[in-house]
């Protein structure tokens, strides 16, 4: 009876969420859509249906429900135009209770030289534009087939002396169908929250009304920033675990993504694991452009991701603990590929 209720609730939720999120609009805080782990990036963001991996936490909070012990991950990406993206998270499984996770992610600009209309070569001053999010997550297995989870995030964006902040929520579920090579289905709703707006010193200005000292004093005004939405998204994916020779596995995964400011698109990943020693991955971030390198922005639905790939190596034989180092790349239509590096430790 319990399994039937969970199954029915999952189906109903999928039908409800689709019309709520479908359609294109505008959104800010785009850094929340960056692939946060090397395994996730290499698999083109299809980790929504990959349970038991700390690498999948930011794609679907329910995926950590079946983790055991403690897990720690630290990630770095060399992002576009000299920026860097960093991510770290920690999970701890409490037996008979669930898995508690926490973490931090940030997109860092580095120093940017200030220029003005009157000083196009630079004023000699620099500023930064940094985005951060801290989060706490909880996941629990309801049955041997169904797991659920949720995340609360505090989001903050800074541009010079301007700041915007807000609260966002993620929720997700995993359902192990158990048929056809251990098929697993997962869905998640991410970045659901209220609008944000900028405030700070850069929106304030003093206007001098007159050069005559006997006239009225200067007037101080403040410009009001417009509200902007978070990039709410709905992801639905599925994966298989196909046994190969010895303890090797072939894990294909596919996901459909519906993001507030983009049309729907499909991505896929194909991972081959050599037991617990290493894995290799290839994938593509948008199947609309996989076979057409000349596809326009409209045909790509605003998603410029291309081929992805990567690998991971278990360092247990060296350090006598289950630790991984991994690498991934993510190709883009107009920018140089994003290269990412990561260390994962399991206690």
VOPAGU-2260 file (C-alpha; in pm, 1 decimal, decimal comma):
REM VOPAGU-2260
SITE   aa  ch    i         X         Y         Z
SITE  UNK   A    0       0,0       0,0       0,0
SITE  UNK   A    1     281,1     243,5      91,9
SITE  UNK   A    2     463,8     177,5    -236,4
SITE  UNK   A    3     143,5     241,2    -432,7
SITE  UNK   A    4      87,8     573,6    -255,4
SITE  UNK   A    5     443,1     690,0    -327,4
SITE  UNK   A    6     413,2     583,3    -690,3
SITE  UNK   A    7      82,7     769,3    -734,5
SITE  UNK   A    8     218,4    1079,9    -558,8
SITE  UNK   A    9     519,2    1082,6    -790,0
SITE  UNK   A   10     302,4    1066,0   -1102,6
SITE  UNK   A   11      70,8    1342,8    -978,9
SITE  UNK   A   12     363,6    1569,8    -888,5
SITE  UNK   A   13     520,2    1528,0   -1231,9
SITE  UNK   A   14     199,9    1636,0   -1405,6
SITE  UNK   A   15     154,0    1932,4   -1171,4
SITE  UNK   A   16     509,0    2064,1   -1199,2
SITE  UNK   A   17     531,6    2057,3   -1577,9
SITE  UNK   A   18     271,2    2327,5   -1651,8
SITE  UNK   A   19     400,1    2538,6   -1362,5
SITE  UNK   A   20     755,1    2558,2   -1496,5
SITE  UNK   A   21     703,0    2520,7   -1872,1
SITE  UNK   A   22     769,7    2823,7   -2086,6
SITE  UNK   A   23    1050,7    3073,6   -2119,2
SITE  UNK   A   24    1097,2    3380,9   -1904,7
SITE  UNK   A   25    1389,4    3556,9   -1743,4
SITE  UNK   A   26    1591,7    3475,1   -1433,7
SITE  UNK   A   27    1899,3    3585,2   -1243,1
SITE  UNK   A   28    2146,1    3404,0   -1014,6
SITE  UNK   A   29    2251,3    3192,9   -1311,6
SITE  UNK   A   30    2547,8    3053,5   -1121,3
SITE  UNK   A   31    2301,7    2814,1    -954,1
SITE  UNK   A   32    2279,5    2627,1   -1287,2
SITE  UNK   A   33    2652,6    2551,0   -1311,7
SITE  UNK   A   34    2746,1    2183,2   -1292,7
SITE  UNK   A   35    2886,7    2151,0    -942,7
SITE  UNK   A   36    3088,3    1826,6    -964,2
SITE  UNK   A   37    3320,2    1665,5   -1217,3
SITE  UNK   A   38    3107,5    1351,3   -1238,9
SITE  UNK   A   39    2797,8    1563,9   -1286,0
SITE  UNK   A   40    2965,1    1777,8   -1551,6
SITE  UNK   A   41    3106,9    1475,4   -1736,8
SITE  UNK   A   42    2760,1    1317,3   -1736,4
SITE  UNK   A   43    2614,6    1644,0   -1875,8
SITE  UNK   A   44    2399,4    1714,0   -1569,3
SITE  UNK   A   45    2207,5    1383,5   -1579,0
SITE  UNK   A   46    2286,3    1291,2   -1215,3
SITE  UNK   A   47    1924,2    1345,6   -1110,1
SITE  UNK   A   48    1872,3     966,5   -1120,8
SITE  UNK   A   49    2206,1     847,8    -974,5
SITE  UNK   A   50    2151,8     745,3    -609,1
SITE  UNK   A   51    2427,0     678,3    -359,2
SITE  UNK   A   52    2672,0     942,0    -487,0
SITE  UNK   A   53    2774,4    1263,7    -313,4
SITE  UNK   A   54    2845,5    1391,4    -666,3
SITE  UNK   A   55    2468,6    1399,4    -729,8
SITE  UNK   A   56    2362,4    1600,4    -423,4
SITE  UNK   A   57    2315,9    1934,2    -601,1
SITE  UNK   A   58    2123,4    1769,5    -886,4
SITE  UNK   A   59    1874,0    1587,8    -663,4
SITE  UNK   A   60    1889,6    1596,8    -281,3
SITE  UNK   A   61    1723,3    1252,5    -263,9
SITE  UNK   A   62    2030,2    1085,7    -419,4
SITE  UNK   A   63    2221,4    1101,1     -89,5
SITE  UNK   A   64    1964,1     895,8     102,4
SITE  UNK   A   65    2152,5     570,3      39,6
SITE  UNK   A   66    2499,3     705,2     119,5
SITE  UNK   A   67    2674,0     546,6     417,4
SITE  UNK   A   68    2920,9     692,7     665,2
SITE  UNK   A   69    3066,9    1034,2     590,2
SITE  UNK   A   70    3157,1    1181,3     252,3
SITE  UNK   A   71    3345,1    1497,3     163,6
SITE  UNK   A   72    3396,6    1659,1    -175,2
SITE  UNK   A   73    3589,6    1966,4    -288,9
SITE  UNK   A   74    3567,8    2092,1    -647,4
SITE  UNK   A   75    3730,4    2362,1    -860,8
SITE  UNK   A   76    3647,6    2474,9   -1215,7
SITE  UNK   A   77    3841,0    2713,4   -1438,4
SITE  UNK   A   78    3537,3    2900,4   -1565,3
SITE  UNK   A   79    3483,1    3151,7   -1846,1
SITE  UNK   A   80    3689,5    3470,9   -1894,0
SITE  UNK   A   81    3920,3    3409,3   -1599,7
SITE  UNK   A   82    3647,0    3336,0   -1345,6
SITE  UNK   A   83    3655,9    3035,7   -1113,2
SITE  UNK   A   84    3381,4    2817,3    -971,2
SITE  UNK   A   85    3430,4    2633,2    -642,0
SITE  UNK   A   86    3210,3    2386,1    -459,3
SITE  UNK   A   87    3239,8    2180,3    -143,5
SITE  UNK   A   88    2997,5    1962,6      50,3
SITE  UNK   A   89    2991,0    1718,1     338,6
SITE  UNK   A   90    2738,5    1440,5     405,6
SITE  UNK   A   91    2681,2    1227,6     713,4
SITE  UNK   A   92    2444,6     932,5     731,3
SITE  UNK   A   93    2264,6     879,9    1061,4
SITE  UNK   A   94    2144,4     517,6    1073,5
SITE  UNK   A   95    1765,1     479,5    1088,9
SITE  UNK   A   96    1726,2     856,4    1043,9
SITE  UNK   A   97    1866,0     979,9     712,2
SITE  UNK   A   98    2151,3    1168,0     549,1
SITE  UNK   A   99    2235,1    1524,2     651,2
SITE  UNK   A  100    2441,3    1738,0     412,9
SITE  UNK   A  101    2581,0    2088,1     405,6
SITE  UNK   A  102    2794,8    2279,8     163,4
SITE  UNK   A  103    2902,4    2599,1      -6,7
SITE  UNK   A  104    2945,0    2705,1    -369,2
SITE  UNK   A  105    3070,7    3021,1    -529,0
SITE  UNK   A  106    3142,2    3185,4    -863,4
SITE  UNK   A  107    3437,5    3422,5    -824,3
SITE  UNK   A  108    3527,4    3692,6   -1074,9
SITE  UNK   A  109    3869,0    3795,2    -946,1
SITE  UNK   A  110    3969,6    4161,3    -973,2
SITE  UNK   A  111    3793,3    4355,7   -1250,4
SITE  UNK   A  112    3940,5    4687,6   -1363,7
SITE  UNK   A  113    3694,1    4973,6   -1345,0
SITE  UNK   A  114    3645,0    5183,9   -1657,5
SITE  UNK   A  115    3417,7    5481,1   -1725,9
SITE  UNK   A  116    3312,2    5684,2   -2027,6
SITE  UNK   A  117    3567,9    5948,8   -1935,1
SITE  UNK   A  118    3837,6    5695,3   -1845,0
SITE  UNK   A  119    3796,7    5404,8   -2090,0
SITE  UNK   A  120    4149,3    5278,5   -2016,5
SITE  UNK   A  121    4076,1    5240,7   -1647,2
SITE  UNK   A  122    4038,7    5448,5   -1333,7
SITE  UNK   A  123    4304,3    5259,6   -1142,5
SITE  UNK   A  124    4037,0    5104,3    -923,9
SITE  UNK   A  125    3928,2    4739,3    -925,3
SITE  UNK   A  126    3614,0    4564,4    -803,6
SITE  UNK   A  127    3473,2    4210,5    -785,0
SITE  UNK   A  128    3148,2    4034,5    -878,6
SITE  UNK   A  129    3108,9    3722,9    -665,0
SITE  UNK   A  130    2811,9    3489,3    -615,5
SITE  UNK   A  131    2773,6    3248,4    -323,2
SITE  UNK   A  132    2524,9    2995,7    -189,7
SITE  UNK   A  133    2535,1    2796,5     131,9
SITE  UNK   A  134    2299,8    2505,3     183,4
SITE  UNK   A  135    2174,0    2238,5     422,6
SITE  UNK   A  136    2009,6    1921,7     292,6
SITE  UNK   A  137    1831,7    1616,1     426,5
SITE  UNK   A  138    1741,6    1289,2     250,9
SITE  UNK   A  139    1578,9     968,2     366,4
SITE  UNK   A  140    1483,6     632,1     217,0
SITE  UNK   A  141    1111,8     573,8     268,7
SITE  UNK   A  142    1121,0     220,9     127,1
SITE  UNK   A  143    1383,1       5,8     -43,3
SITE  UNK   A  144    1273,4     163,3    -372,9
SITE  UNK   A  145    1170,8     520,7    -290,7
SITE  UNK   A  146    1379,7     805,8    -143,2
SITE  UNK   A  147    1305,8    1173,9     -95,9
SITE  UNK   A  148    1504,4    1479,6       1,4
SITE  UNK   A  149    1509,6    1855,4      28,4
SITE  UNK   A  150    1758,1    2143,0      43,5
SITE  UNK   A  151    1741,3    2499,0     173,5
SITE  UNK   A  152    1989,2    2749,2      29,9
SITE  UNK   A  153    2091,5    3101,4     121,5
SITE  UNK   A  154    2189,8    3283,7    -197,8
SITE  UNK   A  155    2393,8    3604,0    -207,0
SITE  UNK   A  156    2523,8    3802,7    -505,2
SITE  UNK   A  157    2774,3    4088,4    -490,8
SITE  UNK   A  158    2874,6    4337,0    -761,3
SITE  UNK   A  159    3115,0    4599,0    -629,7
SITE  UNK   A  160    2914,4    4768,1    -351,4
SITE  UNK   A  161    2580,2    4612,2    -444,7
SITE  UNK   A  162    2433,9    4304,8    -274,5
SITE  UNK   A  163    2127,3    4087,0    -329,8
SITE  UNK   A  164    2024,8    3790,4    -117,5
SITE  UNK   A  165    1743,2    3540,8     -82,0
SITE  UNK   A  166    1632,0    3192,5      16,7
SITE  UNK   A  167    1585,2    2906,2    -231,2
SITE  UNK   A  168    1462,2    2548,7    -195,5
SITE  UNK   A  169    1529,5    2221,7    -377,7
SITE  UNK   A  170    1330,7    1901,1    -349,8
SITE  UNK   A  171    1356,5    1568,2    -524,1
SITE  UNK   A  172    1280,3    1198,3    -525,8
SITE  UNK   A  173    1433,3     874,5    -652,2
SITE  UNK   A  174    1234,4     566,9    -752,2
SITE  UNK   A  175    1406,6     237,3    -824,8
SITE  UNK   A  176    1185,7      62,3   -1077,5
SITE  UNK   A  177    1386,1    -259,9   -1044,2
SITE  UNK   A  178    1319,9    -371,3   -1400,2
SITE  UNK   A  179    1544,5    -373,5   -1705,0
SITE  UNK   A  180    1897,0    -340,3   -1566,1
SITE  UNK   A  181    1795,5    -182,3   -1236,5
SITE  UNK   A  182    1623,9     115,9   -1397,3
SITE  UNK   A  183    1606,4     423,0   -1173,9
SITE  UNK   A  184    1389,7     732,1   -1220,3
SITE  UNK   A  185    1458,6    1062,7   -1049,0
SITE  UNK   A  186    1311,8    1411,7   -1050,8
SITE  UNK   A  187    1397,5    1737,5    -881,7
SITE  UNK   A  188    1266,7    2092,3    -852,9
SITE  UNK   A  189    1551,1    2335,1    -788,3
SITE  UNK   A  190    1590,7    2701,8    -696,0
SITE  UNK   A  191    1231,5    2761,4    -590,8
SITE  UNK   A  192    1207,5    3084,9    -394,3
SITE  UNK   A  193    1111,5    3449,7    -386,3
SITE  UNK   A  194    1248,3    3730,3    -603,1
SITE  UNK   A  195    1576,0    3904,6    -523,8
SITE  UNK   A  196    1683,8    4266,1    -572,2
SITE  UNK   A  197    2008,7    4461,5    -540,3
SITE  UNK   A  198    2071,1    4726,0    -278,6
SITE  UNK   A  199    2379,3    4914,8    -167,8
SITE  UNK   A  200    2602,9    5217,3    -196,9
SITE  UNK   A  201    2632,8    5204,5    -577,4
SITE  UNK   A  202    2261,8    5284,1    -609,6
SITE  UNK   A  203    2302,1    5601,9    -403,7
SITE  UNK   A  204    2403,3    5933,8    -552,9
SITE  UNK   A  205    2439,6    6293,7    -441,8
SITE  UNK   A  206    2310,5    6562,0    -679,5
SITE  UNK   A  207    2449,1    6912,2    -652,4
SITE  UNK   A  208    2165,6    7156,7    -719,1
SITE  UNK   A  209    2372,5    7473,9    -749,2
SITE  UNK   A  210    2725,0    7613,4    -722,3
SITE  UNK   A  211    2589,1    7895,9    -508,2
SITE  UNK   A  212    2667,7    7819,5    -144,8
SITE  UNK   A  213    2358,0    8012,3     -39,9
SITE  UNK   A  214    2125,8    7789,7    -243,1
SITE  UNK   A  215    1966,3    7466,3    -127,7
SITE  UNK   A  216    2187,8    7185,3      -4,5
SITE  UNK   A  217    2278,3    6889,1    -218,9
SITE  UNK   A  218    2014,7    6619,8    -255,1
SITE  UNK   A  219    2092,7    6252,6    -195,5
SITE  UNK   A  220    1891,5    6006,5    -405,1
SITE  UNK   A  221    1877,8    5628,5    -422,4
SITE  UNK   A  222    1786,5    5424,6    -728,1
SITE  UNK   A  223    1564,7    5121,9    -666,0
SITE  UNK   A  224    1671,1    4794,6    -828,6
SITE  UNK   A  225    1412,9    4584,3   -1008,7
SITE  UNK   A  226    1325,2    4243,4    -865,3
SITE  UNK   A  227    1451,0    3938,2   -1049,0
SITE  UNK   A  228    1353,7    3573,3   -1027,6
SITE  UNK   A  229    1565,2    3274,7    -933,7
SITE  UNK   A  230    1633,9    3019,3   -1211,0
SITE  UNK   A  231    1375,9    2762,8   -1100,4
SITE  UNK   A  232    1408,3    2435,6   -1289,6
SITE  UNK   A  233    1247,8    2094,8   -1317,2
SITE  UNK   A  234    1463,6    1795,2   -1408,7
SITE  UNK   A  235    1341,9    1444,6   -1486,5
SITE  UNK   A  236    1588,7    1166,5   -1559,0
SITE  UNK   A  237    1649,6     795,4   -1574,9
SITE  UNK   A  238    1954,1     569,6   -1557,6
SITE  UNK   A  239    2038,9     201,7   -1604,3
SITE  UNK   A  240    2312,2     -12,3   -1450,3
SITE  UNK   A  241    2424,2    -271,8   -1703,2
SITE  UNK   A  242    2663,3    -543,8   -1575,0
SITE  UNK   A  243    2970,9    -597,8   -1788,5
SITE  UNK   A  244    3270,0    -827,9   -1741,4
SITE  UNK   A  245    3381,3    -903,2   -1383,1
SITE  UNK   A  246    3254,8    -617,1   -1162,0
SITE  UNK   A  247    3251,3    -354,8   -1438,7
SITE  UNK   A  248    2933,9    -159,7   -1513,2
SITE  UNK   A  249    2799,6      50,6   -1799,8
SITE  UNK   A  250    2570,7     328,2   -1674,5
SITE  UNK   A  251    2377,7     526,7   -1936,8
SITE  UNK   A  252    2169,6     817,3   -1808,3
SITE  UNK   A  253    1943,3    1072,4   -1971,9
SITE  UNK   A  254    1760,7    1378,2   -1838,4
SITE  UNK   A  255    1514,1    1635,4   -1962,2
SITE  UNK   A  256    1559,5    1985,9   -1822,6
SITE  UNK   A  257    1299,4    2261,3   -1804,1
SITE  UNK   A  258    1453,1    2587,3   -1679,1
SITE  UNK   A  259    1263,7    2913,0   -1629,9
SITE  UNK   A  260    1458,0    3106,0   -1894,5
SITE  UNK   A  261    1521,3    2825,4   -2144,2
SITE  UNK   A  262    1313,4    2587,2   -2351,5
SITE  UNK   A  263    1323,2    2217,7   -2267,9
SITE  UNK   A  264    1633,8    2026,8   -2369,1
SITE  UNK   A  265    1776,8    1677,1   -2332,7
SITE  UNK   A  266    2120,7    1570,8   -2211,7
SITE  UNK   A  267    2282,2    1230,2   -2176,1
SITE  UNK   A  268    2580,9    1064,4   -2012,8
SITE  UNK   A  269    2749,5     728,8   -2064,2
SITE  UNK   A  270    2971,3     608,4   -1780,1
SITE  UNK   A  271    3187,1     296,2   -1765,6
SITE  UNK   A  272    3316,5     189,4   -1422,9
SITE  UNK   A  273    3606,6     -49,6   -1374,5
SITE  UNK   A  274    3491,1    -196,1   -1044,1
SITE  UNK   A  275    3585,3      52,3    -772,3
SITE  UNK   A  276    3915,1     146,0    -934,2
SITE  UNK   A  277    3820,0     407,2   -1195,5
SITE  UNK   A  278    3549,7     535,1   -1427,7
SITE  UNK   A  279    3532,2     706,6   -1766,5
SITE  UNK   A  280    3245,3     922,7   -1893,2
SITE  UNK   A  281    3130,0    1085,6   -2215,6
SITE  UNK   A  282    2813,5    1286,5   -2267,6
SITE  UNK   A  283    2644,1    1581,9   -2433,9
SITE  UNK   A  284    2474,2    1878,0   -2269,8
SITE  UNK   A  285    2212,6    1944,5   -2538,7
SITE  UNK   A  286    2107,7    1676,8   -2786,6
SITE  UNK   A  287    1958,5    1946,1   -3013,6
SITE  UNK   A  288    2311,3    2044,4   -3114,2
SITE  UNK   A  289    2486,1    1707,7   -3097,3
SITE  UNK   A  290    2467,9    1634,8   -3469,3
SITE  UNK   A  291    2455,3    1993,8   -3594,0
SITE  UNK   A  292    2757,8    2211,5   -3515,3
SITE  UNK   A  293    2598,2    2502,1   -3702,4
SITE  UNK   A  294    2277,8    2502,5   -3498,8
SITE  UNK   A  295    2158,3    2853,9   -3416,3
SITE  UNK   A  296    2092,5    2989,1   -3067,7
SITE  UNK   A  297    1719,2    2949,9   -3129,6
SITE  UNK   A  298    1763,0    2586,2   -3233,5
SITE  UNK   A  299    1973,5    2526,2   -2920,4
SITE  UNK   A  300    1698,3    2675,5   -2702,1
SITE  UNK   A  301    1946,5    2904,8   -2529,4
SITE  UNK   A  302    2165,0    2616,1   -2406,8
SITE  UNK   A  303    2519,1    2635,2   -2551,5
SITE  UNK   A  304    2662,2    2324,0   -2383,1
SITE  UNK   A  305    2820,2    2063,1   -2606,0
SITE  UNK   A  306    3018,6    1743,1   -2554,6
SITE  UNK   A  307    3133,1    1650,0   -2206,2
SITE  UNK   A  308    3368,6    1392,0   -2063,7
SITE  UNK   A  309    3590,0    1297,8   -1774,1
SITE  UNK   A  310    3734,7    1028,0   -1551,6
SITE  UNK   A  311    3786,5     938,5   -1187,2
SITE  UNK   A  312    4059,5     737,2   -1015,4
SITE  UNK   A  313    4030,5     566,9    -675,4
SITE  UNK   A  314    4337,0     636,5    -456,9
SITE  UNK   A  315    4253,5     373,7    -196,7
SITE  UNK   A  316    4558,7     156,8    -280,4
SITE  UNK   A  317    4781,1     458,5    -206,2
SITE  UNK   A  318    4614,8     624,3      95,3
SITE  UNK   A  319    4434,4     322,0     244,1
SITE  UNK   A  320    4105,6     511,5     237,0
SITE  UNK   A  321    3843,1     540,3     -32,7
SITE  UNK   A  322    3938,0     868,9    -195,0
SITE  UNK   A  323    3898,7     977,4    -554,8
SITE  UNK   A  324    4056,9    1236,0    -778,9
SITE  UNK   A  325    3862,2    1325,6   -1090,8
SITE  UNK   A  326    3863,0    1553,4   -1393,8
SITE  UNK   A  327    3599,6    1669,3   -1639,8
SITE  UNK   A  328    3560,5    1901,9   -1936,4
SITE  UNK   A  329    3249,3    2068,7   -2070,1
SITE  UNK   A  330    3246,6    2211,1   -2421,2
SITE  UNK   A  331    3053,0    2526,7   -2514,5
SITE  UNK   A  332    2953,8    2679,1   -2846,7
SITE  UNK   A  333    3122,5    3017,8   -2808,0
SITE  UNK   A  334    3361,5    2978,5   -2514,9
SITE  UNK   A  335    3662,8    2765,1   -2433,8
SITE  UNK   A  336    3580,2    2436,3   -2256,9
SITE  UNK   A  337    3535,4    2440,5   -1880,0
SITE  UNK   A  338    3795,8    2222,1   -1706,5
SITE  UNK   A  339    3716,1    2092,1   -1358,2
SITE  UNK   A  340    3912,5    1907,5   -1089,5
SITE  UNK   A  341    3790,9    1737,8    -776,2
SITE  UNK   A  342    3881,7    1533,7    -466,5
SITE  UNK   A  343    3628,6    1306,3    -296,0
SITE  UNK   A  344    3687,1    1126,8      35,0
SITE  UNK   A  345    3468,3     860,7     195,3
SITE  UNK   A  346    3510,4     781,2     566,9
